Amino acid sequence: MRRISVHLFSLALLCWLAMPVAASAEAKPSAAKTPSAEKTASEAKTVLFLGPVPALASERLQAAGKAGPQRQQVLRLLERHPVPVAGRSVELFGETLAWRQLNPEQAAEAGPGIWFVQLQHPAFVKGSLSVSGVAAPQLYLNFQSVHAGSELALATGYQQLILFSDGRSDDEAVALTFTSSNDVTAQFKLSAKEPVNNRLLTNAETIHQLALSDDTNWMLLSFSGRTDASDMPLQRTELRDVSRNQIRHSWSGQVLSRAAFSPDNQWLSYIADNTLWLMNLASGELRTLLENQSDIGGYRWAPDSNSIVLQWTERDTSLHNAKAKVYRSMEDRWRGYRDISRLFQLDIQSGLVRALTVKEQSTALSDIRSDSRALLYTQRVNDRSAPPHARTALYELDLNSLESRYIGTFAHLNQVRYHRDQLLVVGGPNFADGAGINLPSDEYIANDYDGQLYRMDKEGQHIQALSENFDPAINSVAVNARGQVIAHVSEGDRSALYSVDVNRSRFQKLALSFDVIEQFALANDRGATVLAAGTGVATPQQLEMVRPGQRRATVLHSSSELYRHIQLGEVRDFHVENPTGDRIEGRYYLPPDFDASKQYPTIVYYYGGTTTVNRQFTGRYPFHHWAANGYVVYVVQPRGTIGYGQRFSALHVNAWGKYTADDIIYATERFVEAHDFIDRDRLGNIGASYGGFMTMYLATQTDLFSASVSHAGISALSSYWGQGWWGFLYSGIASRGSFPWNNHELYVGQSPLYMADKINTPLLLITGDSDVNVPAGESHQMYTALKLLGRDVALVTIPGEDHHIIDREKRYVWWDHLLGWFDKHLKEQPDWWQHLSH
């Protein structure tokens, strides 16, 4: 009987597989027919008009054969200016023209010119634009050409509409109309202030590179941005005379990288087009040092300015024609792991290069001694005997004899620098057998992402912890030739710079005005001048200069002008004390048109990993943009993160959601109770990476949320541990001492996949399909489970993207899916999601 049953089952299975797709159990049901949405039309009553400008008449442009480029130039001019308002002037061909507020009939009668108006809609809208009574109209929506009558799908918010007109057409009445086809009313507006939009957040010009000469006379700044009008990136670099506040040299369109000033303040070096360039600061003369050489990595000037020490990579070619790959180690999964990076010294005078390290193992430059006679370098040592499964071997190389002196092999070593006759080390609390641990009892395990500062002798024997009583986590240090030390630290949800008195273990905060340090440079002058760029929670990027002890920094550059026409919602702090007495910090973003008498849907964001969600102005998750779409956004910092002291960060180890979930749930409940404008029935939550894991885990613990989003989340700790490229290394700290074979309670009990039947919250899973950090399979596993369970789940993959969605246009698609999902479930506005998932 059993054989017959199996045979019959197999036959049934084959018949099922042979059935048409439409009969499959997974086939989508046919869509129910619904009545078409009633179309609503809105007509512009007033517009802004710039003109008349006969030179912009289409007939003249077409006759010249360059209509497209000429229009593009006008659009670029408008893009660089703030949003037009009545009375604001524009210079065109030596003539000053002012924007005038007219009705469409008057604008058409005024002759050839430019119309401007905004289109506002409170939700995703589909529809079309039409123009009548206007000669040769040409429409641009957000600086992109659109055809009148074509179907448009517009995300929530404001759209900028520009119309080029030749004037009045006699055949019909003048009208500019938008007709909606999905019951959402769009209105024409004229406003000097607009909510922030996603394109501004990615297009606005920012400083991505800075350098400061040791005498503080020179600084180099590289800017990057983008223009939608021309659909191209904008890049420029400036060499500035600081004391005169003058630009001495500029580069436009050329990408400069790794710019550095020589310690004697005579030279500027940089890499462009695979070539290492040298510029004489006095004469401006340019010459090349290494020409057309790929794979040049980081480099440092020797303190005597006579040479440069650089890292140069030899690419592995063993697999080019291979039909199979036998892995040499777990790290052999990493892209470029078989490449070998070696150190070379480049003589400035002759241009000759000599090899400093020739081992068949990569070496990394750490620092060069102040007398230019020796340097420090490191090598990775795989060590499977204990977490974190890798160590760092430290060497000193004599630059005369080229002989290396072994100093020691250390776990949790992140950075090492010369400091007078000793060394400064940044490492985890467990560095040097736990020299930096400061925990209340043995029940805690130190979190080695919580960076500490150490002083060590050159033999690697005597080690002193300098920061065990300093709660902020040390990320890195900069040391100049005078031995002055500046530490970059994580301090709660902020990052800051501190001057460090090494002998007294004292830290003094620098008076910078922004919340988050993006990059900085330390000079070698007596005052230890620092040049830093950063942002605030509601402050775009600024560049400031400051010295230790000064009460206020000098602002050298601000991006605030780029946001002059943008209306941002208010950001407020909200902190709670959890039941165990720990302070759980948070902040929330309000919509720009916030009305306390209304109730708003709310998005709760968290990370939950080892770092906080910092207060930078924008980033991968644009909170101001979400707020501009009508959401209150609450950002919470649960236990386990660095920046609040070692005990707080130790709660991350071997927890995997235990404390984090409690804090997120408790803080969210208190947040809702404290604010009448929050609709507790319309709460959404989102997290990424470890935060994506937290989203899935929270869905197994609470029904507090009405919609959830997990980006690049972990569904099963064991598969992430074994398949993520860095999973075993991260777990060596986050799951220290725990493995799938000795801690089932952790690897199974804390994995959301094994509790999928408890999930009832609608869940969006989104991931890059090329993610090597948290493989896309982590999302696929949860999707499969919830589909079989019949739950409301969606899976979106972004093709070709890794853990971070880098591509600009794909980033917009990614952001749209997040908001479309929340609009569907928290606003009862399903149109956007249906449009995206069609």
C-alpha positions in Angstrom: 0.0 0.0 0.0 2.8 2.4 0.8 4.4 2.0 -2.6 1.0 2.6 -4.3 0.5 5.7 -2.2 3.9 7.1 -3.0 3.4 6.4 -6.7 0.0 8.0 -6.8 1.4 11.1 -5.0 4.2 11.3 -7.5 1.8 11.0 -10.4 -0.4 13.7 -8.9 2.7 15.9 -8.4 3.7 15.5 -12.0 0.2 16.3 -13.2 0.2 19.5 -11.0 3.6 20.6 -12.3 2.3 20.1 -15.9 -0.7 22.3 -15.3 -0.8 25.8 -16.8 0.5 28.6 -14.5 -2.9 30.1 -14.1 -4.0 27.0 -12.3 -1.1 27.1 -9.8 -1.9 27.6 -6.2 0.6 30.5 -6.2 -0.9 32.2 -9.2 -2.3 35.6 -8.6 -6.1 35.7 -8.4 -7.8 37.7 -11.1 -8.3 41.3 -10.1 -11.8 42.2 -9.1 -13.3 44.7 -11.4 -13.7 48.1 -9.7 -15.4 51.2 -11.0 -12.9 53.6 -12.6 -11.9 56.5 -10.4 -13.8 59.7 -11.1 -11.5 62.2 -12.9 -11.0 65.5 -11.2 -9.5 68.6 -12.9 -7.6 71.5 -11.4 -6.8 74.6 -13.3 -4.0 77.1 -12.5 -5.4 80.5 -11.6 -2.1 82.3 -11.3 1.4 81.6 -12.5 4.8 83.4 -12.3 6.0 84.8 -15.7 9.5 85.8 -16.7 9.6 87.7 -19.9 9.0 88.6 -22.6 12.2 87.0 -24.0 12.0 86.9 -27.8 15.2 84.9 -27.9 13.4 82.0 -26.3 10.7 81.8 -28.9 10.6 78.2 -30.3 10.6 79.2 -33.9 13.9 81.1 -33.4 15.4 78.3 -31.4 14.4 75.7 -34.0 15.9 77.8 -36.8 19.2 78.0 -35.0 19.3 74.2 -34.7 20.1 74.1 -31.0 16.7 74.4 -29.3 17.4 71.5 -26.9 20.8 72.8 -25.5 19.4 76.4 -25.3 16.4 75.3 -23.3 18.7 73.2 -21.1 20.8 76.2 -20.3 17.8 78.2 -19.2 16.6 75.3 -17.0 20.1 75.1 -15.5 19.9 78.8 -14.7 16.6 78.3 -13.0 17.9 75.3 -11.1 20.7 77.2 -9.6 18.3 79.9 -8.3 15.9 79.7 -5.4 12.3 78.9 -6.1 10.9 81.9 -8.0 8.7 84.5 -6.2 7.1 87.6 -7.5 9.6 90.4 -7.8 12.7 88.3 -7.8 15.0 89.3 -10.7 17.0 87.3 -13.2 19.7 88.5 -15.5 19.3 87.5 -19.1 21.5 88.9 -21.9 22.3 92.0 -20.0 18.7 92.7 -19.2 17.2 92.5 -15.7 13.8 90.7 -15.7 11.6 90.2 -12.7 9.1 87.3 -12.1 5.6 88.6 -12.4 2.4 87.0 -10.9 -0.1 86.8 -13.7 -3.2 84.8 -14.6 -2.6 82.4 -17.5 -4.4 84.7 -20.0 -2.1 87.6 -19.1 1.0 85.3 -19.2 0.1 84.2 -22.7 -0.6 87.7 -23.9 2.8 88.8 -22.5 4.7 87.0 -25.3 7.5 84.5 -25.4 8.7 83.6 -21.9 8.8 81.2 -19.0 5.9 80.2 -16.7 6.5 78.8 -13.3 4.0 77.2 -10.9 3.9 74.3 -8.4 1.7 71.3 -8.3 0.8 70.1 -4.8 -1.0 66.9 -3.9 -1.4 65.2 -0.5 -1.0 61.7 -1.8 0.4 59.7 -4.8 -1.5 60.9 -7.9 -1.9 59.8 -11.5 -3.1 62.1 -14.1 -2.1 64.3 -17.0 -1.2 68.0 -17.8 -2.9 69.9 -20.6 -2.2 73.3 -22.0 -4.5 75.3 -24.3 -4.4 78.7 -25.9 -0.6 78.9 -25.7 1.7 78.8 -28.7 4.3 76.1 -28.9 4.1 75.1 -25.2 6.9 72.9 -23.8 6.5 71.5 -20.3 9.1 70.5 -17.7 8.2 68.8 -14.5 11.1 69.0 -11.9 13.4 70.0 -14.8 12.5 66.8 -16.8 10.6 67.2 -20.1 7.0 65.9 -20.1 4.5 65.8 -22.9 1.1 67.4 -22.5 -1.6 64.7 -22.2 0.8 61.9 -21.2 0.0 59.8 -18.1 2.0 60.9 -15.1 2.6 59.1 -11.8 3.7 61.5 -9.1 4.9 60.8 -5.6 3.3 62.7 -2.7 4.4 66.4 -2.3 5.3 69.3 -4.5 6.3 69.3 -8.2 7.9 72.2 -9.9 6.4 73.0 -13.3 8.1 75.1 -15.9 6.4 76.0 -19.2 8.2 77.6 -22.2 5.6 79.6 -24.2 5.7 81.5 -27.5 2.8 83.6 -26.3 -0.9 83.6 -27.1 -2.5 81.1 -29.6 -5.8 82.4 -31.0 -7.6 79.1 -31.5 -8.8 78.4 -27.9 -9.0 79.7 -24.4 -5.9 79.9 -22.3 -5.7 77.2 -19.6 -3.1 75.1 -17.7 -4.9 72.0 -16.3 -4.1 68.9 -14.3 -6.6 66.1 -14.6 -6.3 63.4 -11.9 -7.4 59.8 -12.6 -7.2 58.3 -9.1 -9.5 60.5 -6.9 -6.6 62.5 -5.6 -6.9 66.3 -6.0 -3.8 68.1 -7.2 -3.7 71.9 -6.8 -1.6 74.6 -8.5 0.2 76.7 -5.9 2.8 79.5 -5.7 4.9 79.2 -2.6 8.4 80.4 -1.7 8.8 77.4 0.6 8.5 73.8 -0.3 8.9 70.6 1.7 12.2 68.7 1.2 12.2 66.2 -1.6 14.4 63.2 -2.3 16.2 64.7 -5.3 17.3 67.7 -3.4 18.8 65.4 -0.7 20.9 63.6 -3.3 21.6 66.5 -5.7 22.7 69.3 -3.3 26.3 70.1 -3.4 28.4 68.7 -0.5 32.1 68.6 0.4 33.4 65.1 0.0 37.1 65.7 0.5 39.1 68.2 2.5 42.8 68.7 3.3 44.6 71.3 5.4 48.3 72.3 5.2 50.3 72.0 8.4 50.8 75.8 8.5 47.1 76.3 8.0 47.8 78.6 5.0 46.2 76.3 2.5 43.1 74.1 2.3 41.7 71.9 -0.5 38.0 71.3 -0.8 36.3 68.9 -3.3 32.6 69.4 -4.0 30.1 67.0 -5.6 26.5 67.5 -6.6 24.2 66.9 -9.5 22.0 68.8 -11.9 18.6 67.3 -13.1 18.4 69.9 -15.9 21.5 68.6 -17.5 21.3 65.1 -16.1 24.9 65.0 -15.0 27.1 65.0 -11.9 28.8 68.3 -10.9 32.3 68.1 -9.5 34.8 70.7 -8.7 37.9 71.1 -6.4 39.3 74.3 -5.0 42.7 75.1 -3.6 42.2 78.1 -1.3 44.5 80.5 0.4 43.1 80.5 3.9 44.4 83.8 5.2 43.3 85.7 2.1 40.1 83.7 1.6 41.0 83.4 -2.1 40.7 80.5 -4.6 44.2 80.0 -6.0 43.5 77.1 -8.3 40.4 75.1 -9.3 39.6 71.9 -11.1 36.2 71.3 -12.7 34.9 68.0 -14.0 38.1 66.2 -13.0 37.8 63.8 -10.1 40.6 64.3 -7.5 41.2 61.8 -4.7 43.5 61.3 -1.8 44.7 65.0 -1.8 47.4 65.8 0.8 49.8 68.6 1.6 53.4 68.0 2.2 54.6 68.6 5.8 56.9 71.4 4.6 53.9 73.2 3.1 55.4 73.3 -0.4 53.5 70.7 -2.3 50.0 69.4 -2.9 49.7 65.8 -4.0 46.6 64.1 -5.4 45.5 61.2 -7.7 43.6 61.8 -10.9 43.2 59.6 -13.9 45.3 56.8 -12.3 48.2 59.3 -12.0 49.8 60.7 -8.9 50.2 64.5 -9.4 52.4 67.1 -7.6 51.6 70.8 -7.5 54.1 73.4 -6.3 52.0 75.7 -4.0 54.2 78.7 -4.7 54.4 78.6 -8.4 51.4 76.5 -9.3 53.6 74.2 -11.4 52.2 70.7 -12.0 54.2 67.5 -12.6 53.5 63.8 -12.4 55.1 61.3 -10.1 53.4 58.0 -11.2 51.7 58.1 -14.5 48.8 55.9 -15.6 49.2 53.4 -12.8 46.1 51.6 -11.5 45.6 50.2 -8.1 47.4 52.9 -6.2 45.9 52.9 -2.7 46.3 55.2 0.2 49.5 57.1 0.9 51.2 59.4 3.4 53.9 62.0 3.1 57.1 61.3 5.1 57.5 64.0 7.7 60.7 65.3 6.0 58.7 65.8 2.8 61.3 64.0 0.7 59.2 61.0 -0.1 55.8 59.5 -0.1 54.9 56.0 1.2 52.1 54.4 -0.7 50.2 51.2 -0.9 50.2 49.5 -4.3 48.1 46.4 -5.1 49.0 43.5 -7.2 45.8 41.9 -8.6 45.4 38.2 -8.5 44.9 36.6 -11.9 44.8 32.9 -10.9 41.0 32.6 -11.4 40.7 34.4 -14.7 40.3 31.2 -16.7 39.5 28.8 -13.9 36.5 26.5 -14.1 36.4 25.9 -10.4 37.5 27.7 -7.3 38.8 25.9 -4.2 38.5 28.2 -1.2 41.6 28.8 0.8 39.8 30.2 3.8 36.5 31.8 4.9 38.0 35.1 3.9 38.5 33.9 0.3 34.9 34.7 -0.3 35.8 38.4 -0.1 36.2 40.3 -3.3 39.9 41.0 -3.8 41.1 38.8 -0.9 43.8 37.1 -3.1 45.1 40.5 -4.2 48.3 41.6 -2.4 48.9 45.2 -1.3 52.5 46.1 -0.6 54.2 49.3 0.6 56.5 51.4 -1.7 58.5 54.5 -1.1 58.4 57.2 -3.8 61.3 59.6 -3.9 60.0 63.2 -4.7 63.2 64.5 -6.3 63.9 61.6 -8.7 60.5 60.1 -9.0 62.0 56.6 -8.4 60.1 53.9 -6.4 61.4 51.2 -4.1 59.6 48.3 -2.5 59.4 48.4 1.3 57.5 45.1 1.8 57.8 42.1 -0.5 55.9 39.4 1.5 53.3 37.3 -0.2 50.8 38.8 2.2 49.1 42.2 2.2 50.6 44.9 4.4 48.9 48.1 5.5 50.6 51.3 6.4 49.8 52.6 9.9 52.1 55.6 10.4 55.5 57.1 9.7 57.9 58.1 12.5 58.5 61.9 12.9 62.2 61.5 11.9 61.1 59.7 8.7 63.5 56.8 9.5 60.9 54.2 10.3 57.2 53.3 9.8 54.6 51.1 11.3 52.7 48.5 9.3 50.2 45.7 10.0 49.3 42.3 8.6 46.1 40.4 9.1 46.5 37.0 10.9 43.6 34.5 10.8 43.1 33.0 14.2 40.2 30.6 14.6 41.0 29.7 18.3 39.1 32.6 19.8 36.8 35.5 18.8 36.9 37.6 16.7 38.7 34.9 14.6 41.4 37.3 13.3 44.2 39.3 14.8 46.6 42.0 13.7 50.4 41.6 13.6 52.2 44.9 14.1 55.7 45.6 12.8 58.2 48.5 12.6 60.2 48.9 9.4 63.6 50.6 9.4 63.6 52.7 6.2 67.4 52.6 6.0 68.0 48.9 6.4 64.5 47.8 5.3 64.5 45.3 8.2 61.3 44.7 10.0 61.0 44.5 13.8 58.1 42.4 15.1 56.2 44.2 17.9 53.3 41.8 18.6 50.1 40.2 17.4 46.9 41.7 18.9 43.2 41.1 18.9 40.8 44.1 18.6 43.5 46.5 17.3 41.9 49.1 15.0 44.5 51.9 14.7 48.0 52.6 15.8 50.0 55.9 15.6 53.4 57.1 16.8 53.2 59.5 19.7 56.5 60.9 20.7 58.6 57.9 22.0 55.5 55.7 22.4 52.5 54.4 20.4 48.8 55.3 20.6 46.4 52.5 19.9 42.6 52.5 19.3 41.1 49.1 20.0 38.2 47.4 21.7 38.0 46.9 25.5 39.4 43.4 25.1 42.6 44.7 23.5 45.7 43.5 25.3 43.8 40.8 27.3 41.1 43.2 28.4 43.3 46.1 29.4 40.4 48.6 28.6 37.5 46.8 30.2 35.5 48.8 32.7 32.4 46.8 33.5 30.5 46.5 36.8 30.7 42.7 37.0 31.7 39.5 35.2 28.2 38.9 34.1 28.8 41.4 31.3 30.8 40.7 28.2 32.5 43.8 26.7 31.4 45.0 23.3 34.6 45.4 21.2 33.0 47.9 18.8 33.1 50.3 21.8 36.5 51.8 20.9 39.1 52.7 23.6 42.3 54.6 23.6 45.6 53.1 24.8 49.2 54.1 25.2 51.8 51.4 24.5 55.6 51.2 24.5 57.3 50.4 21.2 58.0 46.9 22.4 54.3 46.2 22.7 54.7 45.2 26.4 53.6 48.0 28.7 50.0 49.1 27.9 47.9 51.8 29.6 44.2 52.3 29.1 43.5 56.0 28.7 39.7 56.1 28.1 38.1 53.4 30.3 36.4 56.1 32.3 35.4 58.1 29.2 31.9 57.1 28.0 32.1 58.2 24.4 33.6 55.5 22.1 36.8 56.3 20.3 36.5 55.9 16.6 40.0 57.1 15.5 42.7 59.6 16.5 44.9 62.1 14.5 48.4 62.9 15.8 50.5 65.7 14.4 54.3 66.1 14.5 54.1 68.1 17.7 52.4 65.1 19.5 49.0 66.9 19.7 46.1 64.4 19.6 42.6 64.8 18.3 40.1 62.0 18.9 37.0 61.4 16.8 34.4 59.9 19.1 30.8 58.6 19.1 28.9 60.4 21.9 25.4 59.1 22.1 23.7 59.9 18.8 26.3 62.6 18.0 29.9 62.4 17.0 32.5 64.9 18.2 36.1 65.8 18.3 38.1 65.9 21.5 41.6 67.2 22.2 43.4 64.5 24.3 46.0 65.2 27.0 47.7 61.8 26.9 49.8 62.2 30.0 46.8 63.1 32.1 44.1 61.0 30.3 42.0 64.2 29.9 39.6 64.9 27.0 38.5 68.4 26.0 35.6 68.8 23.5 36.2 71.0 20.5 33.6 73.8 20.0 32.2 72.7 16.7 28.5 73.7 16.0 27.3 70.6 14.2 26.1 67.3 15.6 27.9 64.8 13.3 31.6 65.0 12.2 31.8 63.8 8.6 35.6 64.4 8.1 38.3 66.4 9.6 42.0 67.4 9.2 44.6 68.3 11.9 47.3 70.9 11.2 50.8 70.9 12.8 50.7 74.5 14.0 51.2 75.4 17.7 47.4 75.8 18.2 46.5 72.3 16.8 44.1 73.8 14.3 41.3 71.5 13.1 39.3 71.8 9.8 36.1 69.8 10.0 32.9 69.3 7.9 29.7 68.0 9.4 25.9 68.4 9.7 23.2 68.8 12.3 19.9 67.2 12.8 18.3 70.1 11.0 21.4 71.8 9.7 22.9 71.1 6.2 26.6 70.6 5.8 29.0 73.3 7.2 32.8 73.6 7.1 34.4 75.0 10.3 37.8 75.7 11.7 38.6 75.6 15.4 41.4 75.1 17.9 41.3 73.4 21.3 40.2 75.8 24.0 38.4 78.2 21.6 34.8 78.9 22.6 33.4 79.1 19.0 34.5 77.7 15.7 34.8 79.9 12.5 32.3 78.9 9.8 34.1 78.9 6.4 31.3 77.4 4.3 27.7 76.6 4.7 25.2 74.7 2.5 22.2 76.4 4.1 21.7 78.6 1.0 20.9 75.5 -1.0 17.9 74.9 1.3 16.7 78.5 1.6 13.5 77.6 -0.2 12.9 74.4 1.8 10.6 74.2 4.8 11.7 71.7 7.3 9.6 70.3 10.1 10.8 70.8 13.7 12.9 68.1 15.4 12.5 67.5 19.1 14.1 65.2 21.6 12.1 62.6 23.5 14.0 60.4 26.1 12.5 57.8 28.4 13.8 55.8 31.4 13.1 52.2 30.9 12.0 49.8 33.8 15.7 48.9 34.5 16.6 52.6 35.0 18.5 53.1 31.7 18.0 56.3 29.8 16.8 55.5 26.2 17.3 58.5 24.0 15.3 59.5 21.0 14.1 62.3 18.8 11.2 62.9 16.5 10.6 64.8 13.3 7.4 66.7 12.6 5.8 67.4 9.2 6.6 70.9 7.9 2.9 71.9 8.2 2.4 70.2 11.6 -0.9 70.9 13.3 -1.0 69.6 16.9 -4.8 69.3 16.8 -4.5 66.6 14.2 -3.5 62.9 14.5 -0.6 61.6 12.4 0.6 58.3 11.2 4.1 57.6 12.7 7.2 55.7 11.5 9.5 54.4 14.2 13.1 53.9 13.1 16.0 52.2 14.9 19.2 50.3 14.2 19.7 48.3 17.3 23.2 47.2 16.3 26.4 48.6 17.9 26.0 52.2 16.8 23.3 54.8 17.2 21.3 56.4 14.4 23.2 59.6 14.4 21.9 63.2 13.9 23.2 63.8 10.4 21.1 66.0 8.2 20.4 63.3 5.6 21.5 59.8 4.8 20.3 56.5 3.5 17.1 57.0 5.5 15.8 60.6 4.9 13.7 61.3 7.9 13.0 64.9 6.8 11.6 63.5 3.5 9.4 61.1 5.4 8.1 63.9 7.6 7.4 66.0 4.5 5.2 63.2 3.3 2.9 63.6 6.3 4.5 61.3 8.9 5.8 61.9 12.3 9.2 60.0 12.5 10.4 58.8 15.9 14.0 57.6 16.1 14.9 55.6 19.2 18.3 54.5 20.5 17.9 51.2 22.4 20.4 49.5 24.7 23.5 47.8 23.2 24.9 50.8 21.3 28.2 52.4 21.8 28.6 56.0 22.9 26.9 55.6 26.3 29.6 53.7 28.2 30.8 50.2 28.3 27.9 48.7 30.4 25.3 50.0 28.0 27.2 48.7 24.9 27.9 45.3 26.6 24.1 44.6 26.5 24.5 44.0 22.7 26.6 40.9 23.2 24.8 37.5 23.0 21.4 39.4 23.2 20.2 39.5 19.5 17.1 41.5 20.2 16.3 40.7 23.8 17.0 44.2 25.3 16.6 46.0 22.1 13.0 44.9 21.4 12.0 45.7 25.0 13.4 49.2 24.7 11.8 49.9 21.3 8.4 48.7 22.4 8.5 50.5 25.8 9.8 53.8 24.3 7.3 53.7 21.5 4.4 53.1 23.9 5.6 56.0 26.1 6.0 58.2 23.0 2.4 57.5 21.9 1.1 58.2 25.5 2.9 61.5 25.7 1.7 62.9 22.4 -2.0 63.3 21.5 -1.1 64.0 17.8 0.1 60.4 17.4 -2.5 57.9 16.1 -1.7 54.7 17.9 -3.6 52.7 15.3 -1.3 53.9 12.5 2.2 53.1 13.7 4.8 51.7 11.3 8.4 50.5 12.0 11.5 50.1 9.9 15.1 49.1 10.3 18.0 48.0 8.2 20.7 45.3 8.5 20.7 44.6 12.2 17.7 46.9 12.3 16.1 44.8 9.6 16.6 41.8 11.9 15.0 43.8 14.6 11.9 44.5 12.4 11.4 40.8 11.9 12.0 40.0 15.5 9.7 42.7 16.8 6.9 41.3 14.5 7.2 38.1 16.5 7.0 39.9 19.9 4.3 42.6 19.5 1.3 43.7 17.5 2.0 47.3 18.3 2.8 48.2 14.7 0.3 48.2 11.7 3.0 47.9 9.0 6.7 47.0 9.1 9.7 47.3 6.7 12.8 45.2 7.0 15.7 46.3 4.7 18.6 43.8 4.4 17.4 42.0 7.5 18.6 38.8 9.1 16.0 36.1 9.5 18.1 33.2 10.8 21.3 33.9 12.8 23.0 30.7 11.7 22.6 31.3 8.0 23.8 34.9 8.3 26.7 33.7 10.5 27.8 31.2 7.9 26.9 32.9 4.6 27.4 36.6 5.2 30.9 37.5 4.1 31.6 39.1 7.5 28.9 37.2 9.5 31.4 35.1 11.4 33.5 38.1 12.3 30.6 40.2 13.4 29.2 37.3 15.4 32.6 36.9 17.0 31.8 40.1 18.8 28.0 40.2 18.9 27.8 36.5 19.8 31.1 36.1 21.6 31.7 32.5 22.6 28.3 31.4 21.1 28.0 29.1 18.1 25.2 27.2 16.5 26.4 24.0 18.1 26.8 25.3 21.7 23.9 27.9 22.0 20.7 26.7 20.3 18.8 29.0 22.5 20.5 32.0 20.9 20.8 30.9 17.2 17.4 29.3 17.0 15.5 31.0 19.8 16.3 34.5 18.7 15.9 33.9 15.0 12.7 35.4 13.6 12.4 32.6 11.0 11.7 30.0 13.7 8.9 32.2 15.1 7.4 33.2 11.7 4.0 31.8 12.7 3.7 34.6 15.3 4.0 37.4 12.7 0.7 39.1 11.9 1.9 42.5 10.9 2.0 43.3 7.2 5.8 43.1 6.4 7.8 44.5 3.5 11.1 42.8 2.9 13.5 44.7 0.7 17.1 43.9 -0.2 19.8 44.3 -2.8 20.0 41.1 -4.8 23.8 41.3 -4.7 24.1 41.9 -0.9 27.2 40.0 0.4 27.0 41.4 3.9 23.4 40.1 4.7 22.6 37.9 1.8 19.3 38.3 0.0 18.4 34.8 1.1 17.7 36.1 4.6 14.8 38.0 3.2 13.8 35.2 0.8 13.6 32.8 3.7 11.2 34.9 5.7 9.1 35.7 2.5 8.7 32.0 1.9 7.7 31.3 5.5 5.1 34.1 5.6 3.7 33.2 2.1 3.1 29.6 3.2 1.5 30.9 6.4 -0.8 33.1 4.3 0.4 36.4 5.9 0.5 39.9 4.3 4.1 40.0 3.0 5.9 41.5 0.0 9.5 41.0 -1.2 11.3 43.7 -3.3 14.8 43.2 -4.6 17.0 45.9 -6.1 19.0 44.4 -9.0 22.7 44.8 -8.9 22.8 46.5 -5.5 24.8 45.4 -2.4 24.1 46.1 1.2 23.8 49.9 0.6 21.7 51.0 -2.3 24.2 53.3 -4.0 22.8 53.9 -7.5 21.0 57.2 -7.5 17.9 56.3 -9.5 17.6 52.9 -7.8 17.8 54.7 -4.4 14.7 56.7 -5.4 12.9 53.5 -6.3 13.9 52.0 -3.0 12.6 55.1 -1.1 9.4 55.0 -3.1 8.7 51.4 -2.1 9.2 52.2 1.6 6.8 55.1 1.6 4.4 53.4 -0.8 4.1 50.5 1.7 3.5 52.8 4.6 1.0 54.9 2.6 -1.0 51.7 1.9 -1.2 50.5 5.5 -1.0 53.7 7.6 -2.8 56.2 5.4 -5.2 53.8 3.6 -3.8 55.1 0.3 -2.9 52.0 -1.7 -2.5 53.6 -5.1 1.2 54.2 -4.9 2.0 50.7 -3.7 -0.3 49.2 -6.4 1.4 51.4 -9.0 4.9 50.2 -7.9 4.0 46.5 -7.6 1.9 46.3 -10.8 
